[in-house]
Amino acid sequence: MIKPVGKEYFHLLTDKLHQIANRPLKIMEVCGTHTMAIGKAGIREILPLEVELVSGPGCPVCVTADADIDTFMRLAEDERVILATYGDMMRIPGTKGSLAELRAQGADVRVVYSALEVIAFARSEPDREIVFLGIGFETTAPATAHAVVVAEREDLTNFSIYNLHKTVPEALRALLEDDKTDIDGFILPGHVSVIIGEVPYAFIAKEYGAVGAIAGFEPPEIMAAILKLVKNINASTPAISNLYRKVVRPEGNMAAKRLLEEIFVPSDAEWRGLGIIPESGLALREGYERFDATRKFNLEHRSVKISPGCRCGEILKGIIRPHECPLFSGRCTPERPVGPCMVSSEGTCAAYYLYHGKDTWRRLF
């Protein structure tokens, strides 16, 4: 028998899900790429009423804390500094505007696609201080680690990173510890899992009795993950299922993990909406501190609230939906974002704005 694929397979999975969903469940897709894929495919609109699908803190831009935003804005204002960043960070609003606005005013802010581009700046402009805004989860952290290795090998004294890298499993633990979230299962991020594998998620089932499924990004892969989660919940079988085996190995990418362990150590990190999560960040290991921009420029974190009224933090925890934020689609739009959830190409608010119109909100909520 030939296994159905594409739309036919997607519809078979959807029909099966409607047959077995028999009680209220809350499932969270952790990854911002999943959030966008779910919105584009209209998956929320066709789920059984019993299955609530909420978005989580899987967008690196969205979980960046206000204090960190204002700190790297101050770096961009320093005339000695060339600040290099991935593109999504350019439009996050700080107390003095965004990086894009600072660049328009003369700040030397450059968009890069690779950490090694930043190394090239350090080589070619030895009289300037080159600071890389290191952001992302386990997916992008190995590239930053490799840049540090190259900088160490070449003795580049004008290169440093403002390190905002974070790790996903610790955030999931924080969500499970929060009584307000009430999550039954997670669609786990495919890209992150390529690096870390299956094992770091084991605590979800063993310690909290919840379920998880590592999924790809095509609609049938996402629907298969939702179906698997509901099946395991119905069977009272806490487990982590890997449905993305074509790229995710149980042990992950060992070379990337060794590189991360060589350069970084776990550290406490502040997440928007989740607060300070122990050992959820990556700090430079002893011997590499000279590449830490926070130390190099004696940066101080100052408590600040950049976006009054923005409820991005609650959205990232799955406590409210974007349309419940009073700023959503009024004061806060992709063209005029107030909070980072509307800025990022993986942001929950941006996804809802793009793919869930007001008529859809009425049907869904």
C-alpha positions in Angstrom: 0.0 0.0 0.0 1.3 3.4 -1.0 1.4 5.9 1.9 -0.5 9.1 1.1 1.5 12.3 1.0 1.0 16.0 0.7 -2.5 17.4 1.1 -4.1 13.9 1.2 -1.9 12.9 4.1 -2.6 16.2 5.9 -6.3 15.7 5.6 -6.1 12.1 6.9 -4.2 13.3 9.9 -6.7 16.1 10.5 -9.6 13.7 10.3 -7.9 11.3 12.8 -7.2 14.2 15.2 -10.9 15.2 15.2 -11.8 11.6 16.0 -9.6 11.2 19.0 -9.7 14.7 20.6 -12.1 14.2 23.5 -11.1 16.6 26.2 -9.6 20.1 26.5 -5.8 20.2 25.9 -3.3 23.0 25.6 -0.4 22.4 23.3 2.4 24.9 22.7 4.5 25.2 19.6 7.8 26.5 20.9 9.5 27.6 17.7 8.8 30.8 15.9 9.3 29.1 12.6 6.5 26.7 13.6 4.3 29.6 14.5 4.7 31.2 11.1 4.1 27.8 9.3 1.0 27.1 11.4 -0.4 30.5 10.6 0.4 30.3 6.9 -1.2 26.9 6.6 -4.3 27.8 8.6 -3.8 24.9 11.0 -5.3 26.7 14.0 -8.6 27.2 12.1 -9.1 23.5 11.5 -8.1 22.0 14.8 -10.8 20.4 17.0 -12.3 22.8 19.5 -10.8 20.6 22.3 -7.2 21.4 21.2 -5.9 24.8 22.0 -2.6 25.6 20.2 -0.6 28.5 21.8 2.7 30.0 20.8 5.8 29.9 23.1 9.1 31.7 23.6 10.9 30.3 20.6 11.7 33.5 18.9 15.1 34.9 20.0 14.2 38.5 19.1 10.9 38.3 21.1 12.5 37.0 24.3 15.1 39.7 24.4 14.7 41.7 27.6 14.2 45.5 27.7 17.4 46.0 29.6 19.4 44.2 27.0 17.8 46.2 24.2 18.7 49.4 25.8 22.3 48.2 26.5 23.1 47.3 22.9 21.5 50.6 21.8 24.1 52.4 24.0 26.8 50.3 22.3 25.6 51.5 18.9 25.8 55.1 20.0 29.5 54.7 20.8 31.6 56.2 18.0 34.4 53.7 18.5 32.0 50.8 17.8 30.8 49.0 14.7 27.8 47.0 15.8 27.0 44.0 13.6 23.7 42.2 14.0 21.3 39.9 12.3 18.5 41.7 10.5 15.6 41.0 12.8 17.2 43.0 15.6 17.3 46.3 13.6 13.7 47.3 14.3 13.3 46.5 17.9 12.3 49.7 19.7 14.4 50.9 22.6 14.1 54.1 24.7 16.0 56.0 22.0 14.5 54.4 19.0 15.7 51.3 17.1 19.0 50.3 15.6 17.7 51.2 12.2 16.9 54.7 13.4 20.3 55.0 15.1 22.0 54.0 11.8 20.0 56.6 10.0 21.4 59.2 12.5 25.0 58.1 11.7 25.7 55.1 13.9 27.7 52.4 12.3 25.3 49.4 12.5 25.7 46.7 10.0 23.4 43.8 9.1 25.2 40.4 8.6 24.2 36.9 7.7 27.1 35.1 9.3 29.3 35.6 12.4 32.3 35.2 10.2 31.4 38.4 8.4 32.0 40.2 11.6 35.5 38.6 11.8 36.2 40.1 8.4 35.3 43.6 9.7 37.7 43.1 12.6 40.5 42.2 10.2 39.9 45.0 7.8 39.2 47.8 10.3 41.7 47.3 13.2 41.2 50.8 14.5 37.5 50.2 15.3 35.9 48.1 17.9 33.8 45.5 16.3 30.9 44.2 18.4 28.7 41.3 17.3 25.2 41.1 18.7 25.2 37.4 19.4 21.5 36.3 19.5 19.7 33.0 19.1 19.3 29.6 20.6 21.4 26.5 20.2 20.9 26.8 16.4 23.0 30.0 16.0 25.2 29.7 19.0 27.8 27.4 17.4 28.4 30.0 14.6 29.2 32.6 17.3 31.4 30.1 19.1 33.3 29.4 15.9 33.8 33.2 15.4 35.4 33.3 18.9 37.7 30.5 18.0 38.8 32.3 14.9 39.3 35.6 16.8 41.4 33.8 19.4 43.5 32.1 16.8 44.1 35.4 14.9 44.5 37.4 18.1 41.9 39.9 17.0 41.8 42.3 20.0 39.1 44.6 18.5 36.4 41.8 18.3 33.9 41.1 21.0 30.3 39.8 21.3 27.4 41.2 23.3 26.1 37.8 24.1 22.3 37.1 24.2 22.4 33.4 23.3 19.9 31.3 25.2 19.0 27.6 25.5 15.5 26.2 25.0 15.1 23.3 27.5 15.5 25.5 30.5 12.8 27.8 29.3 10.5 24.8 28.9 11.1 23.9 32.5 10.3 27.4 33.6 7.0 27.2 31.6 6.1 23.9 33.2 6.9 25.3 36.7 4.5 28.2 36.1 1.0 27.5 37.4 -0.5 30.0 34.9 0.6 28.2 31.8 -1.1 24.8 32.2 0.6 23.2 29.2 -0.1 19.6 28.3 2.5 19.1 25.6 5.0 20.8 23.3 5.7 20.8 19.6 9.5 21.0 20.0 11.7 23.0 17.7 13.2 21.2 14.8 16.2 23.5 14.2 17.3 23.5 17.8 16.8 19.8 18.1 19.2 19.2 15.2 21.9 20.6 17.5 20.9 19.2 20.9 19.1 16.0 20.0 16.3 14.3 22.0 17.9 13.7 25.4 17.7 17.3 26.8 13.9 17.2 26.6 13.6 14.0 28.6 12.7 15.8 31.8 9.4 17.0 30.3 8.0 13.5 30.5 10.0 12.1 33.4 9.6 15.0 35.8 6.4 16.7 34.7 4.4 13.9 33.0 3.9 16.1 29.9 4.5 15.1 26.3 6.7 16.5 23.5 7.1 15.9 19.8 10.1 17.1 17.7 8.6 18.2 14.4 9.6 19.5 11.0 8.0 22.5 9.4 5.7 21.3 6.6 1.9 21.2 7.4 1.7 17.4 7.5 4.7 17.2 9.8 3.2 19.7 12.2 -0.2 18.0 12.1 1.5 14.6 12.7 3.1 16.1 15.8 -0.2 17.4 17.2 -1.8 14.0 16.5 1.1 12.2 18.3 0.8 14.5 21.3 -2.9 13.9 21.6 -2.5 10.2 21.3 0.1 10.1 24.0 -1.9 12.2 26.3 -5.0 10.1 25.8 -3.0 7.0 26.5 -1.4 8.6 29.6 2.0 8.0 28.1 4.4 10.8 28.9 7.1 10.6 26.2 9.3 12.6 23.8 8.6 11.6 20.2 11.1 12.4 17.4 9.1 12.9 14.3 11.9 14.6 12.5 14.4 11.8 12.3 15.6 12.7 8.8 17.6 15.5 10.4 17.4 15.1 14.2 19.6 12.3 15.8 18.9 11.2 19.4 22.4 12.5 20.4 22.2 15.7 18.3 25.1 17.2 16.4 28.1 16.2 18.5 30.6 18.4 16.8 28.4 21.5 17.4 27.8 20.5 21.0 31.6 20.1 21.6 32.2 23.5 20.2 29.6 25.0 22.4 31.1 23.3 25.5 34.5 24.5 24.5 33.5 28.2 24.3 30.5 28.6 26.6 29.3 27.7 30.1 25.7 27.9 31.3 24.7 31.1 32.9 21.6 32.8 34.2 19.7 34.8 31.5 16.8 37.2 31.5 13.9 36.3 29.1 11.1 38.6 28.3 8.0 37.4 30.1 9.8 34.5 31.9 12.2 36.6 33.9 15.6 35.3 34.9 15.9 31.6 34.2 18.9 29.8 35.9 21.5 28.4 33.5 19.5 29.3 30.4 22.1 31.5 28.9 25.6 30.9 27.5 28.5 32.9 29.0 32.0 32.9 27.6 34.2 30.3 29.3 37.3 31.3 31.3 40.0 32.1 28.9 37.7 33.8 26.4 36.4 36.6 28.6 38.3 39.2 26.6 35.8 38.8 23.8 32.9 39.7 26.2 31.6 43.2 25.2 29.9 43.6 28.6 33.3 43.3 30.3 35.2 45.2 27.7 33.0 48.3 27.7 32.0 48.0 31.4 28.3 47.8 30.5 25.7 48.1 33.2 22.2 46.8 32.8 19.6 49.4 33.8 16.1 48.4 34.7 13.8 49.9 32.1 10.3 49.4 30.7 10.4 50.3 27.0 6.9 49.4 25.8 4.2 50.3 28.4 1.0 48.4 27.6 2.8 45.8 25.6 1.8 42.3 26.8 4.4 40.4 24.7 5.6 38.5 27.8 2.2 37.0 28.5 1.9 36.1 24.8 5.2 34.3 24.9 4.0 32.2 27.8 0.8 31.2 26.1 -1.3 33.0 28.7 -3.0 35.3 26.3 -3.4 35.5 22.5 -2.0 38.5 20.5 -5.5 40.0 19.9 -5.9 40.3 23.7 -3.1 42.8 23.9 -4.7 46.3 23.8 -1.9 47.5 21.4 -2.3 44.7 18.8 -3.2 45.9 15.3 -3.8 49.4 16.5 -0.8 51.1 17.9 1.3 48.0 17.2 1.6 46.7 13.6 4.5 45.3 11.6 5.0 48.7 10.0 5.0 50.4 13.5 5.9 47.7 16.0 5.8 48.5 19.7 7.0 45.2 21.1 9.5 42.6 19.7 6.7 40.0 19.1 5.5 42.2 16.2 9.0 42.9 14.9 10.5 39.5 14.2 9.8 37.5 11.2 9.2 34.7 13.7 7.2 36.7 16.1 3.8 35.5 17.4 2.1 38.9 17.0 3.5 39.3 13.5 2.2 35.8 12.5 -1.2 36.5 13.9 -1.3 39.9 12.1 -0.3 38.4 8.8 -2.3 35.2 8.8 -5.2 35.6 11.3 -7.5 38.5 10.3 -10.2 39.9 12.5 -12.8 37.5 11.1 -10.5 34.6 12.0 -10.1 35.9 15.5 -13.8 35.9 15.9 -14.0 32.3 14.7 -11.1 31.1 16.8 -11.7 32.9 20.0 
